[in-house]
Amino acid sequence: MRKGNLKDFANFLREEDGMGTVELILIIVVLIGLVIIFKTQLRSLVESVFEKITKDSNTVMS
């Protein structure tokens, strides 16, 4: 590997600009889509978790 290539690679590693607005919006859209698609499954999962928490907390409190 030539010295110039190594220097270019080091510059590339330091040149991280972070996420842009478009990428952030796409991630949010995908997450909202997943929530809409799996809404019923998520609701039943959350309800069962809270039922278990309530049942277990009642055994601890008594």
N, CA, C and O atoms as a CHARMM CRD file, in Angstrom:
* protein
*
  248
    1    1 MET  N      0.83600  -1.18000   0.00000 PROA 1      0.00000
    2    1 MET  CA     0.00000   0.00000   0.00000 PROA 1      0.00000
    3    1 MET  C      0.87800   1.23900   0.00000 PROA 1      0.00000
    4    1 MET  O      1.79200   1.36600   0.81500 PROA 1      0.00000
    5    2 ARG  N      0.59900   2.13800  -0.90600 PROA 2      0.00000
    6    2 ARG  CA     1.38700   3.36200  -0.97400 PROA 2      0.00000
    7    2 ARG  C      1.00800   4.30500   0.15100 PROA 2      0.00000
    8    2 ARG  O     -0.08000   4.19400   0.71700 PROA 2      0.00000
    9    3 LYS  N      1.90200   5.23900   0.48100 PROA 3      0.00000
   10    3 LYS  CA     1.64500   6.18600   1.55900 PROA 3      0.00000
   11    3 LYS  C      0.42500   7.05400   1.27400 PROA 3      0.00000
   12    3 LYS  O     -0.34600   7.35000   2.18700 PROA 3      0.00000
   13    4 GLY  N      0.24000   7.46600   0.02600 PROA 4      0.00000
   14    4 GLY  CA    -0.90300   8.30900  -0.33200 PROA 4      0.00000
   15    4 GLY  C     -2.21500   7.60700  -0.08000 PROA 4      0.00000
   16    4 GLY  O     -3.17800   8.22700   0.37200 PROA 4      0.00000
   17    5 ASN  N     -2.26500   6.30300  -0.37100 PROA 5      0.00000
   18    5 ASN  CA    -3.49000   5.54500  -0.13400 PROA 5      0.00000
   19    5 ASN  C     -3.80800   5.43900   1.35100 PROA 5      0.00000
   20    5 ASN  O     -4.97000   5.53100   1.74600 PROA 5      0.00000
   21    6 LEU  N     -2.79200   5.24700   2.16600 PROA 6      0.00000
   22    6 LEU  CA    -3.00100   5.15400   3.60500 PROA 6      0.00000
   23    6 LEU  C     -3.49700   6.47800   4.16100 PROA 6      0.00000
   24    6 LEU  O     -4.35900   6.50800   5.04000 PROA 6      0.00000
   25    7 LYS  N     -2.94600   7.57900   3.64300 PROA 7      0.00000
   26    7 LYS  CA    -3.39000   8.90400   4.09200 PROA 7      0.00000
   27    7 LYS  C     -4.82600   9.16900   3.66400 PROA 7      0.00000
   28    7 LYS  O     -5.60800   9.73900   4.42500 PROA 7      0.00000
   29    8 ASP  N     -5.17700   8.75600   2.44500 PROA 8      0.00000
   30    8 ASP  CA    -6.55100   8.92200   1.97500 PROA 8      0.00000
   31    8 ASP  C     -7.51000   8.09400   2.83600 PROA 8      0.00000
   32    8 ASP  O     -8.60700   8.55400   3.15600 PROA 8      0.00000
   33    9 PHE  N     -7.11000   6.89800   3.20300 PROA 9      0.00000
   34    9 PHE  CA    -7.95100   6.04000   4.04100 PROA 9      0.00000
   35    9 PHE  C     -8.13700   6.66500   5.42800 PROA 9      0.00000
   36    9 PHE  O     -9.23900   6.62100   5.97600 PROA 9      0.00000
   37   10 ALA  N     -7.09600   7.23500   5.99400 PROA 10     0.00000
   38   10 ALA  CA    -7.19800   7.89000   7.29500 PROA 10     0.00000
   39   10 ALA  C     -8.13300   9.09500   7.21300 PROA 10     0.00000
   40   10 ALA  O     -8.93000   9.32700   8.12300 PROA 10     0.00000
   41   11 ASN  N     -8.03800   9.85500   6.13200 PROA 11     0.00000
   42   11 ASN  CA    -8.94600  10.99100   5.93500 PROA 11     0.00000
   43   11 ASN  C    -10.38600  10.51600   5.80200 PROA 11     0.00000
   44   11 ASN  O    -11.30000  11.15600   6.32100 PROA 11     0.00000
   45   12 PHE  N    -10.59200   9.41000   5.11600 PROA 12     0.00000
   46   12 PHE  CA   -11.93400   8.85600   4.96100 PROA 12     0.00000
   47   12 PHE  C    -12.51500   8.47100   6.32300 PROA 12     0.00000
   48   12 PHE  O    -13.69500   8.71300   6.57700 PROA 12     0.00000
   49   13 LEU  N    -11.71200   7.88300   7.19000 PROA 13     0.00000
   50   13 LEU  CA   -12.19600   7.48200   8.50800 PROA 13     0.00000
   51   13 LEU  C    -12.54600   8.68900   9.37800 PROA 13     0.00000
   52   13 LEU  O    -13.48100   8.62600  10.17500 PROA 13     0.00000
   53   14 ARG  N    -11.80000   9.78800   9.22900 PROA 14     0.00000
   54   14 ARG  CA   -12.07200  10.98600  10.02500 PROA 14     0.00000
   55   14 ARG  C    -13.21400  11.81600   9.46000 PROA 14     0.00000
   56   14 ARG  O    -13.68400  12.73500  10.13000 PROA 14     0.00000
   57   15 GLU  N    -13.67200  11.52200   8.25600 PROA 15     0.00000
   58   15 GLU  CA   -14.62700  12.35100   7.54500 PROA 15     0.00000
   59   15 GLU  C    -16.07900  11.97800   7.82500 PROA 15     0.00000
   60   15 GLU  O    -16.95300  12.26500   7.00800 PROA 15     0.00000
   61   16 GLU  N    -16.34700  11.35200   8.94800 PROA 16     0.00000
   62   16 GLU  CA   -17.70500  10.91300   9.26100 PROA 16     0.00000
   63   16 GLU  C    -18.56600  12.11600   9.61000 PROA 16     0.00000
   64   16 GLU  O    -18.28900  12.83600  10.56900 PROA 16     0.00000
   65   17 ASP  N    -19.62100  12.32800   8.81500 PROA 17     0.00000
   66   17 ASP  CA   -20.48400  13.49500   9.01500 PROA 17     0.00000
   67   17 ASP  C    -21.74700  13.16600   9.79500 PROA 17     0.00000
   68   17 ASP  O    -22.45700  14.08300  10.20800 PROA 17     0.00000
   69   18 GLY  N    -22.04300  11.92600  10.00600 PROA 18     0.00000
   70   18 GLY  CA   -23.24000  11.56900  10.73500 PROA 18     0.00000
   71   18 GLY  C    -24.41900  11.35600   9.81000 PROA 18     0.00000
   72   18 GLY  O    -24.28500  11.39600   8.58700 PROA 18     0.00000
   73   19 MET  N    -25.57900  11.12900  10.41100 PROA 19     0.00000
   74   19 MET  CA   -26.78400  10.86600   9.62900 PROA 19     0.00000
   75   19 MET  C    -27.38500  12.16100   9.13400 PROA 19     0.00000
   76   19 MET  O    -27.38000  13.18100   9.82400 PROA 19     0.00000
   77   20 GLY  N    -27.89700  12.09600   7.93400 PROA 20     0.00000
   78   20 GLY  CA   -28.59600  13.23100   7.37900 PROA 20     0.00000
   79   20 GLY  C    -30.07400  13.17400   7.70200 PROA 20     0.00000
   80   20 GLY  O    -30.56400  12.20400   8.28000 PROA 20     0.00000
   81   21 THR  N    -30.76600  14.21400   7.32500 PROA 21     0.00000
   82   21 THR  CA   -32.19900  14.30600   7.60400 PROA 21     0.00000
   83   21 THR  C    -32.97500  13.23900   6.86600 PROA 21     0.00000
   84   21 THR  O    -33.91500  12.66300   7.41400 PROA 21     0.00000
   85   22 VAL  N    -32.59700  12.96900   5.63700 PROA 22     0.00000
   86   22 VAL  CA   -33.32100  11.98000   4.83500 PROA 22     0.00000
   87   22 VAL  C    -33.23400  10.59800   5.46900 PROA 22     0.00000
   88   22 VAL  O    -34.23300   9.88200   5.54200 PROA 22     0.00000
   89   23 GLU  N    -32.05600  10.22500   5.92200 PROA 23     0.00000
   90   23 GLU  CA   -31.89200   8.92100   6.55300 PROA 23     0.00000
   91   23 GLU  C    -32.72600   8.82400   7.82400 PROA 23     0.00000
   92   23 GLU  O    -33.35700   7.79800   8.07800 PROA 23     0.00000
   93   24 LEU  N    -32.73200   9.88800   8.62300 PROA 24     0.00000
   94   24 LEU  CA   -33.50800   9.89300   9.85300 PROA 24     0.00000
   95   24 LEU  C    -35.00300   9.77100   9.57100 PROA 24     0.00000
   96   24 LEU  O    -35.70400   9.03700  10.26800 PROA 24     0.00000
   97   25 ILE  N    -35.49300  10.47600   8.56500 PROA 25     0.00000
   98   25 ILE  CA   -36.91100  10.39500   8.19100 PROA 25     0.00000
   99   25 ILE  C    -37.25000   8.99500   7.69700 PROA 25     0.00000
  100   25 ILE  O    -38.31100   8.46800   8.03300 PROA 25     0.00000
  101   26 LEU  N    -36.37600   8.38600   6.91100 PROA 26     0.00000
  102   26 LEU  CA   -36.63200   7.02600   6.43100 PROA 26     0.00000
  103   26 LEU  C    -36.69600   6.02700   7.57800 PROA 26     0.00000
  104   26 LEU  O    -37.53400   5.12500   7.56400 PROA 26     0.00000
  105   27 ILE  N    -35.83100   6.17200   8.56000 PROA 27     0.00000
  106   27 ILE  CA   -35.86200   5.27500   9.70800 PROA 27     0.00000
  107   27 ILE  C    -37.16900   5.43100  10.46900 PROA 27     0.00000
  108   27 ILE  O    -37.77300   4.43900  10.88000 PROA 27     0.00000
  109   28 ILE  N    -37.60800   6.66800  10.65900 PROA 28     0.00000
  110   28 ILE  CA   -38.86800   6.91200  11.37100 PROA 28     0.00000
  111   28 ILE  C    -40.04400   6.33100  10.60100 PROA 28     0.00000
  112   28 ILE  O    -40.94100   5.73700  11.19900 PROA 28     0.00000
  113   29 VAL  N    -40.05100   6.49400   9.27700 PROA 29     0.00000
  114   29 VAL  CA   -41.14100   5.95900   8.45400 PROA 29     0.00000
  115   29 VAL  C    -41.18400   4.43200   8.54400 PROA 29     0.00000
  116   29 VAL  O    -42.26200   3.84700   8.64700 PROA 29     0.00000
  117   30 VAL  N    -40.03800   3.79800   8.50600 PROA 30     0.00000
  118   30 VAL  CA   -39.99000   2.34000   8.60500 PROA 30     0.00000
  119   30 VAL  C    -40.49200   1.87600   9.97100 PROA 30     0.00000
  120   30 VAL  O    -41.24300   0.90600  10.05800 PROA 30     0.00000
  121   31 LEU  N    -40.08100   2.56300  11.03500 PROA 31     0.00000
  122   31 LEU  CA   -40.54700   2.18400  12.36800 PROA 31     0.00000
  123   31 LEU  C    -42.05400   2.35900  12.51000 PROA 31     0.00000
  124   31 LEU  O    -42.72200   1.50800  13.09700 PROA 31     0.00000
  125   32 ILE  N    -42.59300   3.44500  11.98400 PROA 32     0.00000
  126   32 ILE  CA   -44.03900   3.65800  12.04300 PROA 32     0.00000
  127   32 ILE  C    -44.76300   2.58200  11.24000 PROA 32     0.00000
  128   32 ILE  O    -45.80100   2.07700  11.66700 PROA 32     0.00000
  129   33 GLY  N    -44.21600   2.23100  10.08000 PROA 33     0.00000
  130   33 GLY  CA   -44.80900   1.17000   9.27200 PROA 33     0.00000
  131   33 GLY  C    -44.82600  -0.16000  10.00100 PROA 33     0.00000
  132   33 GLY  O    -45.81800  -0.88800   9.94700 PROA 33     0.00000
  133   34 LEU  N    -43.73700  -0.48200  10.68300 PROA 34     0.00000
  134   34 LEU  CA   -43.69100  -1.73400  11.44700 PROA 34     0.00000
  135   34 LEU  C    -44.70200  -1.74100  12.58100 PROA 34     0.00000
  136   34 LEU  O    -45.32600  -2.76700  12.85300 PROA 34     0.00000
  137   35 VAL  N    -44.86500  -0.61000  13.23900 PROA 35     0.00000
  138   35 VAL  CA   -45.84700  -0.53000  14.32500 PROA 35     0.00000
  139   35 VAL  C    -47.25200  -0.71600  13.76900 PROA 35     0.00000
  140   35 VAL  O    -48.07400  -1.39700  14.38200 PROA 35     0.00000
  141   36 ILE  N    -47.53300  -0.12200  12.62300 PROA 36     0.00000
  142   36 ILE  CA   -48.86400  -0.26200  12.02300 PROA 36     0.00000
  143   36 ILE  C    -49.11600  -1.70700  11.59700 PROA 36     0.00000
  144   36 ILE  O    -50.20700  -2.23600  11.80800 PROA 36     0.00000
  145   37 ILE  N    -48.11800  -2.33900  11.00500 PROA 37     0.00000
  146   37 ILE  CA   -48.27400  -3.71700  10.52700 PROA 37     0.00000
  147   37 ILE  C    -48.48600  -4.68800  11.69100 PROA 37     0.00000
  148   37 ILE  O    -49.34400  -5.56800  11.62000 PROA 37     0.00000
  149   38 PHE  N    -47.70700  -4.52700  12.75800 PROA 38     0.00000
  150   38 PHE  CA   -47.74100  -5.47800  13.86800 PROA 38     0.00000
  151   38 PHE  C    -48.49400  -4.93000  15.07900 PROA 38     0.00000
  152   38 PHE  O    -48.20500  -5.30900  16.21400 PROA 38     0.00000
  153   39 LYS  N    -49.45100  -4.04500  14.84300 PROA 39     0.00000
  154   39 LYS  CA   -50.16100  -3.38900  15.94900 PROA 39     0.00000
  155   39 LYS  C    -50.87100  -4.38300  16.85900 PROA 39     0.00000
  156   39 LYS  O    -50.77500  -4.27800  18.08200 PROA 39     0.00000
  157   40 THR  N    -51.57500  -5.33700  16.28600 PROA 40     0.00000
  158   40 THR  CA   -52.32800  -6.27400  17.12300 PROA 40     0.00000
  159   40 THR  C    -51.40200  -7.18200  17.92100 PROA 40     0.00000
  160   40 THR  O    -51.66100  -7.46900  19.09000 PROA 40     0.00000
  161   41 GLN  N    -50.32400  -7.63100  17.28900 PROA 41     0.00000
  162   41 GLN  CA   -49.37400  -8.48600  18.00400 PROA 41     0.00000
  163   41 GLN  C    -48.68800  -7.70500  19.13100 PROA 41     0.00000
  164   41 GLN  O    -48.48800  -8.23200  20.22500 PROA 41     0.00000
  165   42 LEU  N    -48.33500  -6.45800  18.85700 PROA 42     0.00000
  166   42 LEU  CA   -47.69800  -5.64100  19.88700 PROA 42     0.00000
  167   42 LEU  C    -48.64800  -5.37200  21.04900 PROA 42     0.00000
  168   42 LEU  O    -48.24700  -5.40500  22.21200 PROA 42     0.00000
  169   43 ARG  N    -49.90800  -5.10700  20.72100 PROA 43     0.00000
  170   43 ARG  CA   -50.88800  -4.83400  21.77200 PROA 43     0.00000
  171   43 ARG  C    -51.06100  -6.06500  22.67000 PROA 43     0.00000
  172   43 ARG  O    -51.07700  -5.93900  23.89500 PROA 43     0.00000
  173   44 SER  N    -51.19000  -7.24200  22.07200 PROA 44     0.00000
  174   44 SER  CA   -51.36400  -8.44400  22.89000 PROA 44     0.00000
  175   44 SER  C    -50.11700  -8.74200  23.72100 PROA 44     0.00000
  176   44 SER  O    -50.22800  -9.19600  24.86000 PROA 44     0.00000
  177   45 LEU  N    -48.94300  -8.49300  23.16600 PROA 45     0.00000
  178   45 LEU  CA   -47.70200  -8.69700  23.91100 PROA 45     0.00000
  179   45 LEU  C    -47.62500  -7.76300  25.11200 PROA 45     0.00000
  180   45 LEU  O    -47.30500  -8.19400  26.21900 PROA 45     0.00000
  181   46 VAL  N    -47.91900  -6.49000  24.89300 PROA 46     0.00000
  182   46 VAL  CA   -47.86100  -5.51900  25.98500 PROA 46     0.00000
  183   46 VAL  C    -48.90300  -5.84800  27.05000 PROA 46     0.00000
  184   46 VAL  O    -48.61900  -5.75300  28.24400 PROA 46     0.00000
  185   47 GLU  N    -50.10200  -6.23200  26.62700 PROA 47     0.00000
  186   47 GLU  CA   -51.13400  -6.58300  27.60500 PROA 47     0.00000
  187   47 GLU  C    -50.72800  -7.79100  28.44200 PROA 47     0.00000
  188   47 GLU  O    -50.94100  -7.80600  29.65400 PROA 47     0.00000
  189   48 SER  N    -50.14400  -8.79900  27.80400 PROA 48     0.00000
  190   48 SER  CA   -49.73400  -9.98300  28.56600 PROA 48     0.00000
  191   48 SER  C    -48.58900  -9.65100  29.52800 PROA 48     0.00000
  192   48 SER  O    -48.53800 -10.18700  30.63500 PROA 48     0.00000
  193   49 VAL  N    -47.68000  -8.78100  29.11800 PROA 49     0.00000
  194   49 VAL  CA   -46.58000  -8.38800  30.00600 PROA 49     0.00000
  195   49 VAL  C    -47.12300  -7.63900  31.21600 PROA 49     0.00000
  196   49 VAL  O    -46.70600  -7.89700  32.34600 PROA 49     0.00000
  197   50 PHE  N    -48.06100  -6.70400  30.98400 PROA 50     0.00000
  198   50 PHE  CA   -48.61000  -5.94800  32.10500 PROA 50     0.00000
  199   50 PHE  C    -49.46400  -6.82500  33.01900 PROA 50     0.00000
  200   50 PHE  O    -49.49500  -6.60600  34.23000 PROA 50     0.00000
  201   51 GLU  N    -50.15500  -7.81000  32.45400 PROA 51     0.00000
  202   51 GLU  CA   -50.91400  -8.74200  33.29500 PROA 51     0.00000
  203   51 GLU  C    -49.97100  -9.52900  34.20500 PROA 51     0.00000
  204   51 GLU  O    -50.25400  -9.72200  35.38700 PROA 51     0.00000
  205   52 LYS  N    -48.86300  -9.97500  33.64800 PROA 52     0.00000
  206   52 LYS  CA   -47.88800 -10.72600  34.44800 PROA 52     0.00000
  207   52 LYS  C    -47.27800  -9.83800  35.52200 PROA 52     0.00000
  208   52 LYS  O    -47.08800 -10.27600  36.65700 PROA 52     0.00000
  209   53 ILE  N    -46.97200  -8.60500  35.17600 PROA 53     0.00000
  210   53 ILE  CA   -46.41000  -7.67300  36.16400 PROA 53     0.00000
  211   53 ILE  C    -47.40700  -7.44000  37.29300 PROA 53     0.00000
  212   53 ILE  O    -47.03600  -7.44300  38.46700 PROA 53     0.00000
  213   54 THR  N    -48.67600  -7.23700  36.93500 PROA 54     0.00000
  214   54 THR  CA   -49.70300  -7.01100  37.94800 PROA 54     0.00000
  215   54 THR  C    -49.87300  -8.22900  38.84300 PROA 54     0.00000
  216   54 THR  O    -49.97800  -8.10200  40.06300 PROA 54     0.00000
  217   55 LYS  N    -49.90100  -9.41600  38.23200 PROA 55     0.00000
  218   55 LYS  CA   -50.06500 -10.64700  39.01600 PROA 55     0.00000
  219   55 LYS  C    -48.87400 -10.86000  39.94600 PROA 55     0.00000
  220   55 LYS  O    -49.04800 -11.20800  41.11500 PROA 55     0.00000
  221   56 ASP  N    -47.66100 -10.65000  39.42400 PROA 56     0.00000
  222   56 ASP  CA   -46.47300 -10.83900  40.24700 PROA 56     0.00000
  223   56 ASP  C    -46.37300  -9.78800  41.34100 PROA 56     0.00000
  224   56 ASP  O    -45.92200 -10.09500  42.44400 PROA 56     0.00000
  225   57 SER  N    -46.77900  -8.56400  41.06300 PROA 57     0.00000
  226   57 SER  CA   -46.70800  -7.53100  42.09400 PROA 57     0.00000
  227   57 SER  C    -47.72600  -7.80500  43.19200 PROA 57     0.00000
  228   57 SER  O    -47.48300  -7.47300  44.35300 PROA 57     0.00000
  229   58 ASN  N    -48.86500  -8.40600  42.84400 PROA 58     0.00000
  230   58 ASN  CA   -49.83300  -8.75600  43.87000 PROA 58     0.00000
  231   58 ASN  C    -49.30500  -9.83300  44.80000 PROA 58     0.00000
  232   58 ASN  O    -49.60400  -9.81400  45.99400 PROA 58     0.00000
  233   59 THR  N    -48.52400 -10.77500  44.27600 PROA 59     0.00000
  234   59 THR  CA   -47.95700 -11.82200  45.12700 PROA 59     0.00000
  235   59 THR  C    -46.85400 -11.25500  46.02800 PROA 59     0.00000
  236   59 THR  O    -46.66700 -11.72600  47.15000 PROA 59     0.00000
  237   60 VAL  N    -46.13900 -10.26300  45.54800 PROA 60     0.00000
  238   60 VAL  CA   -45.08100  -9.67200  46.35000 PROA 60     0.00000
  239   60 VAL  C    -45.68200  -8.81800  47.47300 PROA 60     0.00000
  240   60 VAL  O    -45.18200  -8.81300  48.59700 PROA 60     0.00000
  241   61 MET  N    -46.75600  -8.10400  47.15300 PROA 61     0.00000
  242   61 MET  CA   -47.36500  -7.19300  48.12800 PROA 61     0.00000
  243   61 MET  C    -48.14200  -7.92800  49.22200 PROA 61     0.00000
  244   61 MET  O    -48.34900  -7.37700  50.30400 PROA 61     0.00000
  245   62 SER  N    -48.57500  -9.16200  48.95700 PROA 62     0.00000
  246   62 SER  CA   -49.36600  -9.85800  49.98200 PROA 62     0.00000
  247   62 SER  C    -48.56600 -10.83800  50.78100 PROA 62     0.00000
  248   62 SER  O    -49.10500 -11.49100  51.67500 PROA 62     0.00000
